[in-house]
Amino acid sequence: MAATALRYLRSVGAATGTGPAPVDPLPRPELRAVADDERPPVDPAEFRRVLGHFASGVTVVTAPAPDGEGGPAGFACQSFASLSLDPPLVAFMVARTSTTWPRIARAGLFCVNVLGADQGALCRGFAVSGADKFAGVAYGAAPVTGSPLLDSVPAWIDCRIHAVHTGGDHLIVVGRVEALGAAGAADGTGPEGAGPLLFHRGTFGRFGPLDG
């Protein structure tokens, strides 16, 4: 897995911390293509409608600017999940057409900023393509990677890219956790107690416990 990640990161120009030793090329993945005269097995609109019933949290994935590339990179991401406890791994999915992902890949590291219930506007700002997403956004530096750590987020996970896998029209990015933290107190006071920002069927919402 580590060798696969190393080969991918070299292919996009990411710093790997190793010398220029030759690396065997990856085999081209066998991806099924639907011919023009072939009906797709699932209608894309129906796929989105049905999968929209699965509620998810919302994050902003950020990375510092690769050398000579101006400001930092970031994008709004719903498809984030914890993956492994030992070693500590997380994962997110990103479209192959993303213009932000190549910059994160070249940086070789990222921070996942978990958004709170009152941060829908912040999410929308990072979902826009072609704009200065960090304009007016307050942030500091994550402790290990230096990736942007957005102010007032309930939780954050600071990572280095561990592996990248293909998944149809998306990439599956696995990060090794280097540091993490949460704001507020466990008793529900402060930002941590405000609850998460949720996304369900095209709209934002917030968590509410069930009675009883």
N, C-alpha and C positions, 0 to 999 in steps of 0.2 A: 504494500500500500504506500509506504514512504517513497519507494522508488518511482511509483506512478505519479505521485504528487510532484516529485522533483522534476520529472520529465515535463509535466504540464507547465509548471511555473517557469522553467527555462524557456519553453516555447513562447510564452507571452512576455518574456523579458524581466521576470521578477528576480529580485536578489535572493539567492539561495544560501549564501554564506559558504559555498564550496568552490573548489577550483574548476577549471574548464575541462573536466574529464569527459571523454566521449560517452554518450548515452545512446543506447539502441532506440530506434524510433518506435513509438506505440503503434500497434496494428490499428488500422482504420475500423471504427465500430460498425457493425452491421445494423443500420437503421432502416426500418421499413418505410418506404415512400408510397403514398397513394397516387395511383395513376390518374390522369385527367378523366378517363372514362370509368373509373372505379369509385363506387360510393364509399365514403369514409365509414368505418364501423359505428361511429358515434357522431352525431351532429354536434359541432363545437358549441353552439348556443345552448343546446340541451345539457351538454357537459358542464358548462359554467353555471347554468340554473340549478342543477341538482347538487353540484359540489358547493354551491353557495349556502346550502343548508348547514354546512359544517362551520361552526363559529370558531374563530381563531383570535389569538392575541395579535398585536401589531408592534413591530419594531422598526428602528432605523439602523441600518448597517452602515458604518462609517470607516474611513481609512485616511491616514495622512497622505499628503500629496507626494507621489513619487518624485524623485529628483527632477527638477526643471519643469514640472507640470502645473505650476500655479497653486491653486487652493486645494483643500481636501475634497474627498469624494464621499458621497453618501446616497442612499436610496431607501425608500419605504419598503418594508418586507413583511408579509404575512407568513410566508412559508419558512418558519424557523422552529427548531425543536432541539431538545436535549437528546443526545445520542448514546453516550457512554459515561459511566462513572469512573472506570479504571481501564485506560487512562481517561481523564475528563475531556469529553468531546461534545461539540454541538454541531448542528448542520443548518444550512439554509439553502434555498433553491433560488436561482436567478435565471432569467431568460437569456438565451444565447444572443439575442439582439440587443441586450442592454449595453448602453454606451458608458455606464458607470463601472460595470464589472471589470473591464480590462484594466482600469486604473487601480482597483482594489487588488486584482491579481498581481499587477506589477509591484505594488507595495508589499504583498506577501503576508499581510496581517489585516485585522479588522476589529472593530468593537461593535457589539450588538447592544443597542440602546432600547430597553423595553419601555414602551410608552404607557403613560397613565391615562385614566379616564378623561381628563381634561385637556389632553394633548392632540385632539383631532386635527386642529389647524396646523400643528407642527408636522403631523403625518402628511397632510395634503401638500405642504410645501416641499417635502422630500419626494413626493410622487410625481412632481412636474418635471418634464424633460426639457433640457436646454436652458434652464434658469440658474441663477446663482442660489443654490439651495441653502447656503449658509448665511445669506444676507440677513442681518438682524437677529441671528440665532446665537445665543450665548452658549459657550462650551469651553471645557478645559481639555486636558490631555489624559487619556487612560494611562495607568501607572507603568505598564510594561511596554506596550507597543507605541504609545503616543498618539493613538487614534483619537479623533474627536469624541469626547464624552459629554453628551448634551446635558445642560443644566436641568435640574429638577426631574430627571427620569427616575422612576421607582427602582430600577435595577439595571445593571450593565454587566457585560461579559467581554473581557479583553482576550483576544485570540490571535494565534498565528495559523496560517493556512496549513492544514495537515494533508489533505487529499482533495482531488476534484474528479468527479465522475460524470459521465454523460447520462442524461435522462430525457430522451426525446428532444423537444425544442428547448429544454432547460438544462442547466448544469447543477449538480449536487455538490455543494461546497462544504467540506468538513473542516472544522477549526479545532485546534487543541487549545484548551482554556489555560491561560497564563495567570489571570487574576479575575476577580468578580466581586460584586458588592451590591447592596441594596440600601436605599435611603429609608429613614423613618424608623419607627419602633415596631416590634413584633405585636404590641398590644393594639395596633390599628391606628395609632396617632401618626401624624406626619404624612409625607408623600406616599410611603409604602401602603398606608392604610386607605388611601383614596381609591384603590382598586385599579384594575387594568383597563386599557382601551381595548374593546372587542370589535370585531368586524363580522357581520352576519347578513347575508343576502343583500349586499351592496350598501349597507349603512353601518355607521358606528353605533356602539352601545356601551353599556357598562355592566359590570357583574353585580348581581344581587343574590344573597343567600336565600335558600328555600326555607320557609317557616317549618319548624318541627324537624 
